[in-house]
């Protein structure tokens, strides 16, 4: 059973499963697990690993339109190197401070592979879910696409400093809070933009029409992509960018645009069914854990 099949099975067992985080009486709770084999390519520093571990869960809170309060992380490794642990905690602390949250501790355990799990709590009195999009809405994305794919290419080329810089994404907590009053549906793009559109379409029982030339491709992608096919692969399908993909009435979005802390790009519109880019079906491909 792959990850998507497992999640679908769990959705039948756990009430309310299926969004980026759980919301209970305004309390937002989420957790993420990352492994060296699948999530931390050679060259990733422990500081970046700490940032990314907690940042992934902060992004889930952002996707619900919530404010992040505090984070913890469990850290497993074959050996405990004090410098590596200190760097990990520094990264986790700094990413929390970037979104006005606090890193408050965690757990250590022996493990045969560097493995970490982060958890974040926050507040969202009026959370945004994945199931509110409807024809007539427009579809948008924050920031740029393809940073993580570009980072992987930089690591592969031995450019560790550049790779780590790209790998440390900014969780869009501030943007999520600002968008919450107008967003009709929202999620983060950790599985890739294309798959996020398919997931939103399934949750909202709708479709999307988007244009390739509207995709806000990160400059890091242009620095490493060999051709347009690779450019599209890294920006639309690679995943792990942790931007917010959301729908809203265009007039509502334009009314708050000046107050948004990050650029927002309109990709297209919500339709009755199907997910297409420039009139052609957009494949449901993305990041698989």
N, C-alpha and C positions, 0 to 999 in steps of 0.2 A: 504494500500500500504506500503510495507516495504522499507527500505532505498535504496536497489539496484534498485527496480522498480521505485522509485521516481527519482533517479539519471538518469536512462535510459530515463525517460520522460523528464527531464530537458535537456538532451543532444539534444533532438529534438527542443528545444526552444532557446538554447543559442549556438551561433556559437563558435566552438573551445573548448567546454566543453569535459571533459573526461580524462584530464591529472591531475597530482598532483597540478599544479598551472597554472594560466593564464600567457602568455607571450605576451606583446604588445610593439613592437619597442624596444625590449631588456629589458623592465621593467617586473619583475616577481612580481605577486601579488597573495596572498592566504590568506584564513581565515579558522578557525576551531572553533566549539562550543563544549564545554564539560559541563556535568552535574554531580552533586554529585551522583545521582542515578545510572548512567551508567558508569561513568568514574573515580570517586574518592571513592574507598571503605573506610570503617571505618579505621582510623589510618593514612590516608594520611595527612601530614602537609600542611599548607597553603604555606610554602616555596616550597615544592615539587609540589603543585598544580600550582604555578606560573611558575616554571621551565617547567612543563609538558605542560601547556597551550601554552606557546610561543614555546616550543620545537617542538610541533606537526606541527606548521606552518613553523618553520625553516626546518624541515625535508622535507616538500613539496618543498621548494626552492632547497634543496640539490638534490632532485629527478629530478629536471630539469637541474642539472649541474650548478646552479647559485650561485652567491655570495650574502649573506644576508646583507642588509643595516640597516634596522630599524624595530622595532616591537611596536605594541600597543596592549592593551587588555581591554575589557569591563568586569566589575566585578559586578555580581548581587548576593545579599544575603539577608536573612530575617532581618539581623541587621548588622551594620557596626562596627566591632570590630577593633580599631586602630592597635592593635598588629597583628591581622590576615592580615589586609591590608598591613601593612609594610612588613610582612614575604612574602606575595604573590609577592609584587613588588621586593623584594630582590631576590626571585627565578627567576622571569622573567628577571631581570637585569643580574644575574649571567649566565644564559644559553645564553643570547645574547653575553655577553663578551667572552664566551667560543668559539664562532664562529666569533669573530671580527665584531659583529653587535652592535646596540644600542637599548636599551629599552627607548622609548621617551614619554610614557604616555598612556592615555586611558580614560575610563568612568566608573562611578559608578551608580548603580540603585537598587532600592528595588526589591527583587524577593523572591518567596516563597520557592525556592530551590537554594542552592549555584550553580550558573551557570556562566560560563565565556566564552568569545570568544576572540581568539587571531588573529591578522593579521600581516603579514610580507611583506615587499617589498624588492626587491633585483634586481640584474642585471644578465642577461644571454644573451650574444650576439649570442651564438650558442647553444641554448637549446637542451636538449635531451628529446625526447618524448617516448611514449609507443609503437609506431607503427613501429619501425625500425628493429626488430629482423627478422632473416632469417636463414633457414637451412644452416649449416656450422659454425654458431656462437656457442660459448659456453655460458652457463648461470652460473652466479655467485651471491654471496651474501656477503655483508660486515659484519664484526663483528661476533656476536653470536646470536642464536635464543632462545627465551623462557624467557627472563628476566622479562617481564611483567607477564607472567603466574606464574613464580616462586614468584614474588612479591606478587601476590594475595594470593598464598598459605601461604606466610609468614604473611601477614596481618590476614588471617583467623586463624592462629596459635597464634596470639597476639604478633608477633615479629615485632613491629612497626619500630624500627630503621633499621633492615635489609630490611623490605619491602620498606621503603622510599628510601633507598640506591639503590635498584634494580629499583625502579620506575623512578629514574632520569636518563634517557638515554642520551647519547651524540648525538645530531643531526649531521649527517654525511655531513655537508656542505663542509668541506675541501676535503673529499673523493669524493663528487659529482663533485667538480670543477676539481679535478685531473683526474677523469674518463671521463669527458665530451668529450675530444678529441677522445676517443676510443670506448666508449659505443654506441651501435647501438639502444638500447632501455633501458629505466630505469624507475623505480618507487620505492616508499618506501613500506615497508612491514607492514604498519599499520593495514591492514585487515588480516594479517597472510601470511606466505610464500606460502601455498598451493593456497589460493585465489589469491595472487599476480601473481603466475604463470599462473593461468587461465585467469586473466585479461590481462596480457601481451600477452598470446596466442591469445585471442580474438582481441586485438588491432592490432597485427601484422599478424593475419591470419596464425598462425604457431602452432607447438606443442612443447612439452618438454619431454625429458627423463632424469630423475634424479635418484640418488641412496640415499637411506636412510642413509647409513653409511658415506656419505659425509656431512650430515647436521652438521654445527658447533654449537652443543648444548651448551648453557651457563652452566657453573658449578653450577649456582644457581638452575637450573632445576634438576640436579642430586642430589642436597641436599634435594629436596622436593618430587620428583616423586616416587611413590610407585612401579611402574613397567615400562616395556618398552612401554606399551600402553599409560600410562600417560605421559611418556617422549615425545613420538611422538605428543600427543595431545597438550602439552604446547609449543613445539618448532615449530610445523608445522601449527597448526590450531587456536591457541588461539589468536594470533595477538597482535597489539599494541607494536611491538618491534622497529619500525621505523629504520630498517636497509634498505640498498639499494639493490634491486634485479635488475640485469641488464644483458644484453647480450653484447658480444664482440667477435672479433676474438681472439683466444687464444694467437697467436703470439703478437698481439697488446697489450693485457693485460700484458703479461709477460715482455714486453719491459718497461712498466711504473711501474711494481710492486714495485721496490725498492723505488720509490718516494711516494707511497701511505701512508697516515697517519694512516691507520687502516688495519688489516688483511682482506684478501679477499679469499673466498673459492669457488672453482669450484664445482658446484652441478651436472652438466651434460651437455647436448647439446640440441640445437634447432633442431626440426624435422619438418616434413610436417604437422602433425596434432596429436591431442591427448596430454593429460598430464598424464604421467605415472611415478611411482616410483618403481624401481626394477621390471619392466614389468607389474605391476598392476595399474589400473586407480587410480590416486590421486584424492580423493574427492574434489569438489569445496566447501569447508567449510572454514569459517573464522569468524572474529569479525563482529558482527551486532550491530549497534548503536540503 
